[in-house]
Amino acid sequence: MKIIVTGGAGYKGVKLTKALLEKNFKVTVLDNFMYGFEPFLHLAENKNLTVIKQDIRNKIEGIGKFDVVFHLAGLSGFPACSANPSSAHLINVEATKSLVDSLSKDQLVIYASTTSFYGKSGDKCTEETIVDPVSHYGKTKYLAEQITMQKENAISLRFATVFGFSPKMRMDLMVNDFTYKALKEGLVVLFDSYAKRTFIHIDDAISAYIFAMENSSKMKGGIFNAGGNTMNFSKLEIAEAVKKQINYTIIDSEVKDKDVRHFIIDFSKIKKLGFEPKVTLEEGISEMLRVFQYYDYFTHYKTI
């Protein structure tokens, strides 16, 4: 089986690539390596790995030879998409359309979607809930999902907010950000501390991708919230979970967060097929605290 991972050097991509190689798949990674090659170096010597250094907006030569396409490439998160709305649309929407249009009906595409476009309903959201994206990021991801799901051999995984350590770290994700600031700065300022989100450890997210590939006969044509029903937390609950492992100051600000998402998610649909996350919030925080004590240079990731 031949597999391509777009965005294969990113936060989730580098760990998905590693997991697929460990299963002895032949893997091609397409990435523009805009943040450098270093987080990917530990995989470079694997004989089953091929690397294409290319922007996802450009035509992918030979795309038809792959059995499975994991589409992770894109501009991720509220800050990056808000700062570059036109680029976000080109990368997240137009490039996805070009990719999907180039695939045959037999090729399986697994799309890295998000729960972010459920918005601020405050309700428990299923895959049938009417979406209400409150950010440009959410809007572009929803449009890209709609485009992808026009292909019958497609699966969309709407991921909860991912957390945990990766060789290509993202410090704009809530649990990662709170843990880093608690350790390095001794202070976290909360905006809209009541707001609830759902979370999934990065290793469980990788397991969800592989689960979808291995269960594609049951999942193709479907949209699935990817996470676990025990991982719905408010911002304050996240901050307090970090504080149980390292003492620091929490300030509850009256200033409103520009990213106003507030919801909880129902993951029953994917659970019925046999997928359930394993890594707890506490385990993920502990893991990052161990690693972050050696990584002072993570400071520069805050603006990504």
Secondary structure, DSSP 8 states (H G I E B T S, - for coil): -EEEEETTTSTTHHHHHHHHHHTT-EEEEEE--TT-SGGGGGGTT-TTEEEEE--TTS--TTGGG-SEEEE--S--SHHHHHH-HHHHHIIIIIHHHHHHHTS-TTSEEEEEEESGGGTT--SEE-TTS-----SHHHHHHHHHHHHHTTSTTEEEEEE-EEES--SS--SSSHHHHHHHHHHHTSEEEEESTT-EEEEEEHHHHHHHHHHHHHTHHHHTTEEEEES-TT-EEEHHHHHHHHHTTS--EEEEESS--SS----EE--HHHHHTT------HHHHHHHHHHHHTT-GGGGGGGG-
